[in-house]
Amino acid sequence: MIKGKKKKSAAITQQNLEESREEILAKGKKFRYPFQYAKHRLVIITILISIVAVTTFCIIGWVQLYKAQNTGDVMYRFTKAFGVPVAKVDGVSVRYSDYLMLYRSSIKSIEHQQGALGNSDDDNLLRSYYKRRALDSAEEYSYAMAKLDEIGKPVTEAEIDAVIKEHKTIDGEARSNEAFSGIVRTNFGLDMSEYRRMIKLSLAKKNYSAEIDKKANQLADAITEELKSSNDLKAIAKKYENNEIIELETLTELVESNNLDSGRAAAAAALKEVGDVSEKFVSKNGDGYYFVKLTAREGNRVQYDSVWIRFTEFGEVMNQIRADNKIEEMITVEAGAEVEEESQPSDEKNQTTEK
């Protein structure tokens, strides 16, 4: 009987171990690759969905802002988050959020005092008026702020703090931060960060107006020089009565030192003696310089003469920019109806009172 040869086992070497490992890995790849492909595809789909969602959201936001001109809470938060522009003034971008902040605070103040606006023609004309005023103001403030930054004289946090401290104080007593925040929210619908932004915008225009107005500065310097030898404010003002930017006012009755008169009563109350004349100061409204002479005092009530030197050059600059078509507005806002009271974020008009 012929016996078959016994199969000889292959010797175990490093080489055949490597070959065996490669063979096992190769067989495993057919299970691994499908999972890798599915994961890669899922990432691509997620990215595409995100792009479509963001694009859709931006398109809806653009339509709501630039076509429908939605002024509601959601769109206001959208403009704050994304910093979208509403206009450009000679290359300076104007924030949509600033425009909405000014407009919404004006309407909130009106509704707080007079009740909610309806959908009547008169109410809609009123809204149009305040939209136009808010957009004009936002353009002026943004331009002034940019120019101050260019010359290295931006509005400081200390300046803003000083104005807010003044607003918080009534009859020498400062309200708490919590109480003041509540009043700001009730009267203007703003939180404190927004209120600070509003004050910053107002100060920018005020400071830049004073910075560039050569005519007002020259006249104020001339009066300051004359006051070194005489405190007769009326006689000094009469010398310049032909100058269109100067105006003399004589108060014929006593008023409270916190009277809303662009800071004149407060300046008069700060003088030591009847007959004293203040140094020049910028009005609370930011529309010019004042000199004040204290003419009578009874307790906390004062009477005064004042000289007002109007700022005109910033207005002339803005008028020229408009004439040269250097303002690009991304929304169409009509002028609306004329109203007596304008709700502007000036230092004086932003002084809050408990109601």
C-alpha positions in Angstrom: 0.0 0.0 0.0 1.3 3.2 -1.1 1.2 5.9 1.5 0.9 9.5 0.5 3.5 12.0 1.4 2.8 14.0 4.6 2.2 17.7 3.9 4.9 19.7 5.4 3.8 22.8 7.5 5.2 26.1 6.4 7.6 27.6 8.7 6.4 30.7 10.7 8.4 33.7 9.7 8.2 37.4 10.1 7.4 37.7 6.4 4.3 35.4 6.4 3.1 37.1 9.6 3.1 40.4 7.8 1.3 38.8 4.8 -1.3 37.3 7.1 -1.9 40.7 8.8 -2.3 42.5 5.5 -4.8 39.8 4.3 -6.9 40.2 7.5 -6.9 44.0 7.2 -7.8 43.9 3.5 -10.9 41.7 4.3 -11.9 44.1 7.1 -11.9 47.2 4.8 -15.0 46.1 3.1 -16.8 46.6 6.4 -15.1 49.8 7.4 -15.4 51.8 4.1 -19.2 51.9 3.9 -19.3 53.5 7.4 -16.7 56.0 6.4 -18.6 56.9 3.3 -21.9 57.4 5.2 -20.2 59.6 7.8 -18.6 61.8 5.1 -21.9 62.1 3.3 -23.7 63.1 6.5 -21.1 65.9 7.1 -21.6 67.2 3.6 -25.4 67.1 3.9 -25.3 68.9 7.3 -23.1 71.6 5.8 -25.4 72.1 2.8 -28.5 72.3 5.1 -26.7 74.9 7.3 -25.8 77.0 4.3 -29.3 76.9 2.9 -30.8 77.7 6.4 -28.4 80.7 6.9 -29.0 81.9 3.4 -32.8 81.7 3.8 -32.6 83.4 7.2 -30.5 86.2 5.7 -32.9 86.6 2.7 -35.9 86.8 5.0 -34.1 89.3 7.2 -33.1 91.4 4.2 -36.7 91.5 2.9 -38.1 92.3 6.4 -35.6 95.2 6.9 -35.1 96.7 3.5 -38.5 96.0 1.9 -41.0 95.6 4.7 -39.0 97.9 7.0 -40.0 95.8 10.0 -39.3 97.7 13.3 -40.2 94.9 15.7 -38.2 93.3 18.5 -37.0 90.4 16.5 -35.6 92.5 13.6 -34.1 95.0 16.0 -32.2 92.1 17.7 -31.2 90.9 14.3 -29.7 94.2 13.3 -27.8 94.4 16.6 -26.4 90.9 16.2 -25.3 91.2 12.6 -24.4 94.9 12.4 -26.2 95.5 9.1 -26.2 99.0 7.6 -29.1 101.3 6.9 -27.2 104.0 5.1 -23.8 105.4 4.2 -22.7 109.0 4.7 -19.7 109.9 2.6 -18.4 106.4 3.0 -19.3 106.2 6.7 -21.6 103.2 7.5 -24.7 103.9 9.6 -26.0 101.0 11.7 -29.5 99.9 11.2 -29.7 99.2 14.9 -28.9 102.8 15.7 -31.7 104.0 13.4 -34.2 101.5 15.0 -33.0 102.4 18.5 -33.7 106.1 18.0 -37.0 105.5 16.2 -38.3 102.9 18.7 -37.3 105.0 21.7 -39.1 108.0 20.3 -42.3 106.0 19.7 -42.0 104.4 23.1 -41.7 107.8 24.8 -44.8 109.1 22.9 -46.9 106.0 23.8 -45.8 106.2 27.4 -47.2 109.7 27.6 -50.1 109.6 25.3 -51.1 105.9 24.9 -50.5 103.4 22.2 -50.6 104.6 18.6 -53.2 103.0 16.3 -53.4 102.6 12.6 -55.1 105.9 11.7 -53.7 108.1 9.0 -52.5 110.6 11.6 -50.7 108.0 13.6 -49.0 106.5 10.5 -47.9 110.0 9.5 -46.5 110.5 12.9 -44.6 107.2 12.6 -43.2 108.4 9.2 -42.1 111.6 10.7 -40.2 110.0 13.5 -38.6 107.4 11.1 -37.3 110.3 9.0 -36.0 112.1 12.1 -34.4 108.9 13.4 -32.7 108.2 10.1 -31.4 111.8 9.7 -30.1 111.7 13.3 -28.4 108.3 12.9 -26.7 109.6 9.8 -25.5 112.8 11.6 -24.3 110.9 14.7 -22.5 108.2 12.8 -20.7 110.7 10.6 -19.7 112.8 13.7 -18.5 109.8 15.6 -16.3 108.6 12.6 -14.8 112.1 12.3 -14.0 112.3 16.0 -12.2 108.9 15.7 -10.2 110.2 12.7 -8.9 113.2 14.7 -8.2 111.0 17.8 -10.9 112.6 20.0 -13.5 109.8 20.4 -16.3 110.0 23.0 -15.0 108.5 26.3 -16.7 106.2 28.8 -16.0 108.9 31.4 -18.1 111.4 29.4 -20.9 109.0 29.1 -20.8 108.2 32.8 -20.9 111.9 33.7 -24.1 112.5 31.6 -25.8 109.4 33.1 -24.8 110.5 36.6 -26.5 113.8 35.9 -29.6 112.2 34.5 -29.9 110.0 37.6 -29.8 112.9 39.9 -33.0 114.9 40.9 -32.9 117.7 43.4 -29.4 116.6 44.5 -30.4 113.0 45.2 -29.2 110.2 42.9 -31.5 107.3 42.1 -30.2 103.8 42.4 -29.0 102.0 39.3 -31.9 99.6 39.5 -34.5 102.4 39.8 -32.9 104.4 37.0 -32.7 101.4 34.7 -36.4 100.8 35.3 -37.3 104.4 34.4 -35.2 104.2 31.2 -36.9 101.0 30.2 -40.4 102.4 30.9 -39.8 105.8 29.2 -37.7 104.7 26.3 -37.9 100.9 26.0 -34.1 100.7 26.3 -31.7 98.7 28.5 -28.7 100.5 30.0 -26.3 99.4 27.2 -28.6 100.9 24.6 -29.1 104.0 26.7 -25.3 104.4 26.9 -25.1 104.0 23.1 -27.8 106.7 22.7 -25.8 109.1 24.9 -22.6 108.3 23.1 -24.2 109.2 19.7 -25.5 112.5 21.1 -22.2 113.4 22.6 -20.4 112.6 19.3 -22.4 115.2 17.4 -22.1 117.7 20.3 -18.3 117.3 20.5 -17.7 117.4 16.8 -19.9 120.4 16.3 -17.8 122.3 18.9 -14.6 121.0 17.4 -15.1 122.2 13.9 -17.2 125.4 14.3 -14.6 128.1 13.7 -17.1 131.0 13.7 -18.6 130.0 17.0 -15.2 129.4 18.6 -13.8 132.7 17.5 -16.8 134.6 18.8 -16.8 132.7 22.1 -13.1 133.5 22.5 -13.7 137.2 21.8 -16.5 137.4 24.4 -14.3 135.5 26.9 -11.6 138.0 26.4 -14.0 141.0 27.0 -15.4 139.4 30.1 -11.9 139.7 31.7 -12.5 143.4 32.0 -16.3 143.7 32.3 -19.2 141.5 33.5 -21.8 143.5 31.5 -22.9 140.6 29.4 -25.6 142.6 27.7 -23.3 145.4 26.6 -20.8 142.8 25.3 -23.4 140.9 23.3 -24.7 144.2 21.8 -21.3 144.7 20.2 -21.9 141.6 18.1 -25.6 141.9 17.6 -25.1 142.0 13.8 -23.6 138.5 13.9 -26.3 136.1 12.9 -25.1 133.3 15.2 -25.4 135.2 18.5 -28.6 135.7 20.5 -29.2 137.5 23.9 -31.9 136.4 26.2 -33.0 138.1 29.5 -35.0 136.0 31.9 -37.7 138.1 33.7 -38.7 135.5 36.3 -37.1 133.1 38.7 -36.8 129.4 37.7 -35.7 126.2 39.4 -32.0 125.4 39.0 -33.0 122.1 37.3 -35.1 123.9 34.8 -34.9 122.3 31.3 -33.2 125.2 29.5 -30.1 123.5 28.0 -28.2 123.9 31.3 -28.4 127.6 31.8 -30.3 127.6 35.1 -27.9 125.0 36.5 -24.9 127.1 35.3 -26.4 130.2 36.9 -27.1 128.4 40.2 -23.4 127.3 40.3 -22.2 130.9 40.3 -21.2 132.3 43.7 -22.6 135.9 43.6 -25.3 137.8 41.7 -23.5 139.6 38.9 -21.0 136.7 38.2 -20.8 135.4 34.6 -20.0 131.8 33.7 -17.4 130.6 31.4 -18.6 129.3 28.0 -20.2 125.9 28.0 -21.8 123.7 25.4 -25.6 123.6 25.7 -27.2 120.3 26.8 -28.8 120.1 23.3 -25.4 120.4 21.7 -26.5 123.3 19.5 -24.1 126.0 20.6 -22.2 127.8 23.4 -23.8 129.7 26.3 -22.6 132.4 28.6 -24.8 133.0 31.7 -24.9 135.9 34.1 -26.7 135.4 37.4 -29.1 138.4 38.0 -31.1 137.2 41.0 -31.3 134.3 43.4 -33.9 133.1 45.9 -33.1 129.8 47.5 -32.9 127.2 44.7 -34.5 129.6 42.2 -32.4 131.8 39.9 -32.8 134.5 37.3 -30.2 135.1 34.6 -29.2 136.8 31.3 -27.7 134.5 28.7 -25.8 134.7 25.4 -26.3 131.9 22.9 -23.7 131.4 20.2 -25.2 128.9 17.7 -23.2 126.1 16.0 -23.8 126.2 12.3 -20.9 124.6 10.6 -21.8 121.0 11.2 -25.2 121.6 9.7 -23.6 123.2 6.7 -21.3 120.2 6.3 -24.2 117.8 6.4 -26.2 120.0 3.9 -23.3 119.9 1.5 -23.0 116.2 1.8 -26.7 115.8 1.0 -26.4 118.3 -1.9 -23.5 116.3 -3.3 -25.6 113.1 -3.1 -23.0 111.5 -0.8 -25.7 109.9 1.4 -26.8 106.5 0.3 -29.9 105.3 2.1 -30.9 101.6 1.8 -34.5 102.2 2.8 -37.1 104.8 1.6 -38.4 106.9 4.4 -40.8 109.8 3.7 -40.8 113.0 5.8 -44.2 112.4 7.4 -46.2 115.0 9.3 -44.6 117.9 11.1 -44.9 117.8 14.9 -44.1 120.2 17.6 -42.1 118.0 19.9 -39.1 116.1 18.5 -37.8 113.1 20.5 -34.1 113.4 19.9 -31.4 111.7 22.1 -29.9 115.0 23.3 -28.4 115.1 26.7 -31.2 117.3 28.0 -34.2 115.5 26.4 -32.9 112.2 27.7 -33.1 113.3 31.3 -35.6 110.9 32.7 -38.3 111.6 35.3 -40.5 109.2 37.2 -44.0 109.2 35.9 
